[in-house]
C-alpha cells in the first residue's frame, strides 16, 4: 500500500476505475471493501466531495479534455490532495469562483497523470459514474 497522500490517491482512484469497469454488484462491492480496508478515510473524503448534496463547486471540468496531452502528466506530489480539498472548500464557499476557480483547478491538476485528472474532474463535477448505489456506500460509513 502506498504511503504518501498522492500515492494513496492514485491507489484509491485505480480501484474506483475497477469498480466502474465491473458490471456485477458483488464484484463492485468486493473492490469497495478492499478500498475501505486499506484507506477508508481517503475514500470517505472522495465520496463526500463527489456526492454531498449541499456542496456546490460552481464550475464544471470536462473529463474528456483531461486526457489531452497539454498537461505535464507527472505523478502527484504529497501535498496535492490537501490543496484540492482546500480548493473544494473555497469553491463551495464562493471564495473561489468562475474563471479564477477554473484556472486554479487547472493549475492544481497539471502535475497529475491523465487518469488522475479524469478522476479529479469527476469529483468536481460530482459524478464518479461508478454505478454503485448510495445504500451500498452508506453501509461502509
Buried (B, 14 or more C-beta within 10 A) or exposed (E): EEEBBBBBBBBBBEBBBBBBEBEEEEEBBEBBEEBBEBBEEBBBBBBBBBBEEEBEBBBEBEBEEBEEEEBEBEBBEEEBBEBBEEBBBBBBEEEBBEEEBBEBBBEBBEBBBEBBBBBBBBBBBBEBEBEBEEEBBEEBE
